[in-house]
Amino acid sequence: MNLAVETFDLNRTFKLKKAKNKGENGNNNGKLIALENANIKIHQGELFGLLGPNGAGKTTLIKILATLLLPTSGTGLVDGIDVVKYPEKVRKKINMVSGGEHCGYGILTVRETLWMFSQFYGIATKVAHRRIDELLKILKMEEFAKTKIGKLSTGLRQKLNFMRGFVCDPKIMFLDEPTLGLDVQIARDVRIYIRTWMKENPERTVLLTTHYMAEADELCDRVAIIDKGRVLVCDSPQNLKKSLAGEAVFYIEIPLSVNGMEKFGQIPGVKQFAYEHKSHLGRTELKFILEEESAISNVTESLSGNGSKIISLSKMEPSLEDVFVALVGRGLKNEN
């Protein structure tokens, strides 16, 4: 099978202005390791997900592949082309969308903006208008076609940015957290379009970076989990969840408590532990991955001994986030 993307021991180190105390992603020589020997293979026609918390190295990797950032060492190939040696050839085959960014000029309308970006890529007039019409219809933006960007809501401007990425119909699309900050309905429209776009042409490839595990589970053929610049595992969402089939996963809710959470990870029989504070509900959700189901008695006894009232307790089937917790020892929402 042809490869759309392949990397060989890709590294990227940033120099810090001032040397700081040694941290998880750096050292006391004033350097930050953003990527460390990253090796991935993405097949042509695949929707590939790159998962991890903020600062894991997802955006650094995608920027290198999109020719926006040079690697410190290693090699990256996009459609078989070296991204360092022949960036201009790579750019003709790709596009990139970063969630949270806005595009264009406030005085232009939505249609004018999409037209402008189509001309940056030399798209023929007839083809450009057809693609713009299709994008406006599928992403439910027809009523805003003549609206100036400056008058759009934040969510609609982000949706426009997403449309801008597809107007040139790239062979390989890099989506860096495309639904970041979008409301539920707009995010749903974006995911539907991604699936539709992929089905229309089997040669199209998408690399999606996200820290929304449910989004990756819904969309991706395969996913790689990355943390502290290192690729930890790569497989289909189904196979990754099967890897935890023998583990017992429990969710417990207690009244909101912000201190001393780490000690619950030391309870006998607890393999991994994570938590999420839900201040708006006045609760803290605890997630336990246990060596065996019987260890839940140790957990409940420890919580009671700590004076924590158990509001709810449930056993769940493993999710992608549970796989992440099992691999890195923390959840996405309680990282330091």
C-alpha positions in Angstrom: 0.0 0.0 0.0 1.3 3.5 -0.9 2.3 5.7 2.0 1.0 9.3 2.1 3.3 10.2 5.1 6.3 8.6 6.6 8.8 9.8 9.2 12.2 8.4 10.2 13.5 9.3 13.7 12.1 12.8 13.5 13.4 15.1 16.2 12.7 18.8 17.0 14.4 20.7 19.8 13.8 24.3 20.7 16.3 26.6 22.4 14.8 28.4 25.4 15.8 32.0 26.1 16.7 31.2 29.7 17.6 27.9 31.1 15.0 26.7 33.5 14.7 23.8 35.9 14.6 20.4 34.3 11.0 19.7 33.2 9.2 16.8 31.6 9.9 17.9 28.0 13.2 19.6 28.4 16.5 19.7 30.3 18.6 22.1 32.3 20.7 23.1 29.2 18.0 25.5 28.1 16.5 23.1 25.5 12.9 21.9 25.0 12.5 18.5 23.3 9.3 18.8 21.3 9.7 15.6 19.2 11.9 12.6 20.0 12.6 9.9 17.3 9.0 10.1 16.0 8.3 7.3 13.5 4.9 7.1 11.8 3.5 5.6 8.6 0.2 6.8 7.2 -1.3 5.0 4.2 -2.8 6.7 1.3 -6.6 7.0 1.8 -6.3 6.7 5.5 -7.8 9.0 8.1 -5.0 9.0 10.7 -5.3 10.5 14.2 -2.6 11.8 16.4 -3.7 12.0 20.0 -2.2 13.6 23.0 -2.4 16.4 25.5 -1.4 20.0 24.9 2.4 20.2 24.5 2.7 16.5 23.5 4.3 17.4 20.1 1.3 17.0 17.9 1.4 20.5 16.3 5.2 20.4 16.0 5.0 17.2 14.0 2.2 18.5 11.7 4.0 21.8 11.1 7.2 19.9 10.0 5.1 17.8 7.6 3.4 20.9 6.3 6.8 22.5 5.6 6.2 25.3 8.2 9.0 24.1 10.6 12.3 22.4 10.0 13.2 19.3 12.0 16.3 19.3 14.1 17.1 15.9 12.7 15.5 12.9 11.0 13.4 12.7 7.8 9.8 13.4 6.9 8.3 12.3 3.6 4.9 13.5 2.3 3.7 11.6 -0.8 7.2 10.3 -1.0 8.7 13.8 -1.1 11.3 15.0 1.4 9.7 18.0 3.2 13.1 19.6 3.8 14.7 19.1 0.4 11.6 19.8 -1.7 9.1 21.9 0.3 7.7 23.6 -2.8 6.7 20.2 -4.3 5.1 19.1 -1.0 3.0 22.3 -0.8 1.3 21.6 -4.1 -0.1 18.4 -2.6 -1.2 19.5 0.8 -3.1 22.0 2.9 -3.4 22.7 6.6 -6.2 23.9 8.9 -5.5 24.8 12.5 -8.4 25.1 14.9 -8.9 28.4 16.6 -7.4 30.4 13.8 -9.3 32.9 11.6 -8.6 33.6 8.0 -9.1 36.4 5.4 -9.9 40.1 5.8 -12.9 41.6 7.6 -14.0 43.6 4.7 -14.4 40.6 2.4 -17.5 38.4 2.3 -17.4 34.6 2.9 -17.6 33.9 -0.8 -14.9 36.5 -1.7 -12.6 35.0 0.9 -13.0 31.5 -0.4 -12.5 32.8 -4.0 -9.3 34.6 -2.9 -7.8 31.4 -1.4 -8.8 29.4 -4.5 -6.8 31.8 -6.6 -3.7 31.5 -4.4 -3.7 27.9 -5.6 -4.4 28.7 -9.2 -7.8 26.9 -9.3 -9.6 27.5 -12.6 -12.6 29.9 -12.3 -15.3 27.3 -13.1 -13.8 24.7 -10.8 -13.4 27.2 -8.0 -17.0 28.4 -8.1 -18.3 24.8 -8.1 -16.2 23.9 -5.0 -17.2 27.1 -3.2 -20.9 26.3 -3.8 -20.4 22.8 -2.6 -18.6 23.8 0.6 -21.2 26.5 1.4 -24.0 24.0 1.0 -22.5 21.0 2.8 -21.3 23.1 5.7 -24.5 25.0 5.9 -23.0 28.4 5.2 -25.1 29.4 2.1 -27.0 32.1 4.0 -23.7 33.7 5.0 -22.1 33.7 1.6 -22.5 37.5 1.2 -21.8 38.3 4.8 -18.5 40.1 5.6 -16.1 38.1 7.8 -16.0 40.9 10.4 -19.7 40.3 11.1 -19.5 36.6 11.6 -19.5 34.9 15.0 -16.3 33.3 16.2 -17.7 29.8 15.5 -18.6 30.8 11.9 -15.2 32.4 11.3 -13.6 29.1 12.4 -15.9 27.2 10.1 -14.8 29.5 7.2 -11.2 28.8 8.1 -12.0 25.1 7.8 -13.6 25.6 4.4 -10.6 27.6 3.2 -8.4 24.5 3.7 -10.6 22.4 1.4 -11.2 24.8 -1.4 -8.0 23.7 -3.2 -8.9 20.0 -2.9 -5.5 18.8 -1.5 -4.3 15.3 -1.9 -3.2 15.3 1.8 -4.9 17.4 4.4 -3.4 18.2 7.8 -6.1 19.1 10.4 -4.6 20.4 13.6 -7.5 20.3 16.2 -10.1 21.6 13.6 -13.0 21.5 16.1 -11.2 23.3 18.9 -13.6 25.8 20.5 -16.5 25.0 18.2 -20.0 24.5 19.5 -21.5 21.0 19.3 -23.4 21.5 16.1 -20.6 23.2 14.1 -18.2 20.5 15.3 -20.6 17.9 14.1 -20.9 19.6 10.7 -17.1 19.6 10.4 -16.8 15.9 11.2 -19.5 15.0 8.7 -17.7 16.9 6.0 -14.4 15.2 6.7 -16.0 11.8 6.4 -17.8 12.8 3.2 -14.7 14.3 1.6 -12.7 11.2 2.3 -15.3 8.8 0.8 -15.5 10.8 -2.4 -11.9 10.0 -3.4 -9.9 6.9 -2.0 -6.6 8.7 -2.7 -7.3 11.5 -0.2 -5.5 11.3 3.1 -6.1 13.2 6.4 -3.8 13.5 9.4 -5.9 14.7 12.3 -4.4 16.0 15.5 -6.8 16.2 18.4 -7.0 15.7 22.2 -10.7 14.9 21.9 -10.6 11.1 22.2 -14.3 10.6 21.2 -13.6 12.6 18.0 -10.7 10.3 17.1 -12.7 7.2 18.0 -15.5 8.3 15.6 -13.4 9.4 12.7 -10.0 7.6 12.5 -8.9 4.4 10.9 -5.8 4.3 13.1 -4.5 6.5 15.8 -1.1 7.2 17.4 -0.8 8.3 21.0 2.0 10.8 21.5 3.2 12.2 24.8 6.3 14.3 25.7 7.4 14.2 22.0 7.4 10.4 21.8 5.0 8.2 19.9 3.9 5.6 22.4 1.6 3.3 20.4 -0.1 3.1 17.0 -3.1 1.0 16.1 -6.8 1.1 15.3 -9.1 2.5 18.0 -10.8 -0.8 18.3 -7.5 -2.7 18.9 -6.2 -0.1 21.3 -9.4 -0.5 23.4 -9.1 -4.3 23.2 -5.6 -4.0 24.8 -7.4 -3.0 28.0 -10.1 -5.7 27.7 -8.6 -7.5 30.8 -8.5 -4.4 32.9 -11.4 -3.1 35.2 -12.2 0.5 34.6 -14.3 2.3 37.2 -15.7 5.9 37.4 -16.4 7.3 40.8 -17.9 10.7 41.6 -17.2 12.5 44.9 -18.0 16.0 46.1 -15.6 18.6 44.6 -12.1 18.1 46.1 -9.0 19.8 44.6 -6.3 18.7 47.0 -4.5 15.4 47.6 -5.8 13.6 44.5 -2.5 11.9 43.7 -2.6 9.7 46.8 -5.6 7.7 45.3 -3.2 6.4 42.6 -1.2 4.6 45.4 -4.1 2.4 46.5 -3.2 -1.3 46.3 -4.6 -2.8 43.1 -4.8 0.5 41.2 -2.9 0.3 38.0 -3.5 3.8 36.8 -5.5 6.8 38.1 -6.8 10.1 36.7 -9.3 12.7 37.7 -11.3 15.6 36.4 -12.8 18.5 38.5 -16.3 19.5 37.4 -16.7 22.7 39.3 -20.0 23.6 37.6 -21.4 20.4 39.1 -19.6 20.6 42.4 -18.1 17.2 41.8 -14.8 15.5 41.0 -14.8 12.5 38.7 -12.2 9.8 39.5 -11.1 7.2 37.0 -9.5 4.0 38.2 -7.9 1.3 36.0 -7.6 -1.7 38.3 -5.4 -4.8 38.1 -8.5 -6.8 38.9 -12.1 -6.0 39.7 -11.9 -7.0 43.3 -9.5 -4.1 44.0 -12.5 -1.8 43.9 -13.1 -2.6 47.6 -9.7 -1.1 48.4 -10.7 2.0 46.5 -14.0 2.5 48.3 -12.4 1.9 51.7 -9.7 4.5 51.0 -12.2 7.1 49.8 -14.3 6.5 52.9 -11.3 6.7 55.2 -10.4 10.0 53.5 -13.8 11.4 54.4 -14.9 11.4 50.7 -18.6 10.6 50.1 -19.2 8.5 47.0 -21.9 10.0 44.9 -21.9 7.5 42.1 -19.8 4.4 41.1 -19.9 2.7 37.7 -17.9 0.2 35.7 -17.3 1.2 32.1 -16.0 -0.4 29.0 -12.5 0.8 28.1 -12.3 4.0 26.0 -9.4 5.6 24.0 -8.9 8.0 27.0 -8.5 4.9 29.2 -5.8 3.6 26.9 -4.1 7.0 27.2 -4.3 6.9 31.0 -2.9 3.4 31.0 0.0 4.4 28.8 1.0 7.8 30.3 -0.3 7.6 33.9 -2.6 10.7 33.7 -5.7 12.0 32.0 -5.9 14.7 29.5 -7.7 17.1 31.8 -5.5 16.8 34.9 -2.1 17.3 33.4 0.2 19.8 35.1 
